[in-house]
Amino acid sequence: MTQQNELHIEDIEEAARACRPVRPHGPWRVQIGDADLNFRPEVLDDPMPTGLQILELVRARPPEEYMVFQLLRDGALEELRPTETTDLRSRGVERFLVFQGSASYRMELDGRVLAWGKPVISGLTLKKLADVDPATYGVWLEVRGADDRLIGDCDLVNLSCEGLERFFTGKVQTTEG
């Protein structure tokens, strides 16, 4: 893409950070991430892409073996089905997650019920979803009738067990000083 073309791309995330409306004409830059919340920029010409268009953009083939989620401004995840559209010009539609697989798993994080596209999730990914500083915050798995379990950054929690896994974050107390 030439520098001239680059100047005409509306960066939706930048518009959100600046608290300004998204320009009504494109093309539009969005962020598309993976299960580790590693994002990369992609450009769309259609202001109302389908889930299938997002999958085609990242060359997820065959598309029926992948799922797309919108990462909403409040941190919630919402599945975008292959034929369902989303309006890029709406506030807060700038980040998407693509998962290989056909099942979603529900969990609760800091009081919000979220869907996730993999049967496991790491402590670090939970912190990123909660939008907390990974260095100063911890994440715990609520265990009814016992002590809650601290989840390390590299620890994986199975979300495919029966029932809703509940997580909460909080500042990690240090003994320094």
Secondary structure in CASP SS format (residue, H / E / C, confidence):
PFRMAT SS
TARGET T0000
AUTHOR 0000-0000-0000
METHOD secondary structure of the structure
MODEL  1
M C 1.00
T C 1.00
Q H 1.00
Q H 1.00
N H 1.00
E H 1.00
L H 1.00
H C 1.00
I C 1.00
E E 1.00
D E 1.00
I H 1.00
E H 1.00
E H 1.00
A H 1.00
A H 1.00
R H 1.00
A C 1.00
C C 1.00
R C 1.00
P C 1.00
V C 1.00
R C 1.00
P C 1.00
H C 1.00
G C 1.00
P C 1.00
W E 1.00
R E 1.00
V E 1.00
Q E 1.00
I E 1.00
G E 1.00
D C 1.00
A C 1.00
D C 1.00
L C 1.00
N C 1.00
F E 1.00
R E 1.00
P E 1.00
E E 1.00
V E 1.00
L E 1.00
D C 1.00
D C 1.00
P C 1.00
M C 1.00
P C 1.00
T E 1.00
G H 1.00
L H 1.00
Q H 1.00
I H 1.00
L H 1.00
E H 1.00
L H 1.00
V C 1.00
R C 1.00
A C 1.00
R C 1.00
P C 1.00
P H 1.00
E H 1.00
E H 1.00
Y E 1.00
M E 1.00
V E 1.00
F E 1.00
Q E 1.00
L E 1.00
L C 1.00
R C 1.00
D C 1.00
G C 1.00
A C 1.00
L E 1.00
E E 1.00
E E 1.00
L C 1.00
R C 1.00
P C 1.00
T C 1.00
E C 1.00
T E 1.00
T C 1.00
D C 1.00
L C 1.00
R C 1.00
S C 1.00
R C 1.00
G C 1.00
V C 1.00
E C 1.00
R E 1.00
F E 1.00
L E 1.00
V E 1.00
F E 1.00
Q E 1.00
G C 1.00
S C 1.00
A C 1.00
S C 1.00
Y E 1.00
R E 1.00
M E 1.00
E E 1.00
L E 1.00
D C 1.00
G C 1.00
R E 1.00
V E 1.00
L E 1.00
A E 1.00
W E 1.00
G C 1.00
K C 1.00
P C 1.00
V E 1.00
I E 1.00
S E 1.00
G H 1.00
L H 1.00
T H 1.00
L H 1.00
K H 1.00
K H 1.00
L H 1.00
A H 1.00
D C 1.00
V C 1.00
D C 1.00
P C 1.00
A C 1.00
T C 1.00
Y E 1.00
G E 1.00
V E 1.00
W E 1.00
L E 1.00
E C 1.00
V C 1.00
R C 1.00
G C 1.00
A C 1.00
D C 1.00
D C 1.00
R E 1.00
L E 1.00
I E 1.00
G C 1.00
D C 1.00
C C 1.00
D C 1.00
L E 1.00
V E 1.00
N E 1.00
L C 1.00
S C 1.00
C C 1.00
E C 1.00
G C 1.00
L C 1.00
E E 1.00
R E 1.00
F E 1.00
F E 1.00
T E 1.00
G E 1.00
K E 1.00
V C 1.00
Q C 1.00
T C 1.00
T C 1.00
E C 1.00
G C 1.00
END
